[in-house]
Amino acid sequence: MAEPAYTRLPVGERRSRLLDLGVSLFSQHSYDELSMAEIARQAGISKALLYHYFPGKQEYFEATLAQAAAALGEITEPDPDLEPIEALTQSVDAFLAWIDGNETAYRKLMQSAGSAPGVRALIDDVRDRTATRILEGIGAAGQPKSRAAARGWLWYMDGVILDWLEHRDIDRTELRDLLVGSLAGALAAAAASPRA
């Protein structure tokens, strides 16, 4: 007897599988490279069923990014038992290790940032939460100049990482130290600058 072509799954399990597939697909393709028809084909379901779970490609993309961002947030969560600079170094190291193992996904995310409005909002949200985490870790929460320095550093960080991925002419430890040192320098400059 032949196996049925379609298996009915509970709603939560189907959605979870679709999100896992999305993480995989969008780590290999930019937003513009995939259609809902192709995603449905890869999932082995009808396009109509895919639309039942996600109203459109943008919503699907944003949901997969949110899931991936949450997983990455867990990986890079600072150890509260470490001194702030050690915790930051460990978090940056974990982030760089993830990028090293997911280079295509990171590049595709950066490419897709301008394609879907929700992607930029998600990236901004992750940056805001990361900046808050950094500032709380060093006791600088509520300081506007430190906030600006930390948020600006996160933009700088993406530029440095993209350069590293393109050239690969410094090792990952040197890159980590460059990034941690540049944040320390930006925060020191923010703390030293006189109030207007």
Sequence and secondary structure as in RCSB ss.txt:
>XXXX:A:sequence
MAEPAYTRLPVGERRSRLLDLGVSLFSQHSYDELSMAEIARQAGISKALLYHYFPGKQEYFEATLAQAAAALGEI
TEPDPDLEPIEALTQSVDAFLAWIDGNETAYRKLMQSAGSAPGVRALIDDVRDRTATRILEGIGAAGQPKSRAAA
RGWLWYMDGVILDWLEHRDIDRTELRDLLVGSLAGALAAAAASPRA
>XXXX:A:secstr
    S     HHHHHHHHHHHHHHHHHHS GGG  HHHHHHHHTS HHHHHHH SSHHHHHHHHHHHHHHHHHHH
T   TTS HHHHHHHHHHHHHHHHHH HHHHHHHHHHTTT HHHHHHHHHHHHHHHHHHHHHHT TT HHHHHHH
HHHHHHHHHHHHHHHHH  S HHHHHHHHHHHHHHHHHHHHHS   
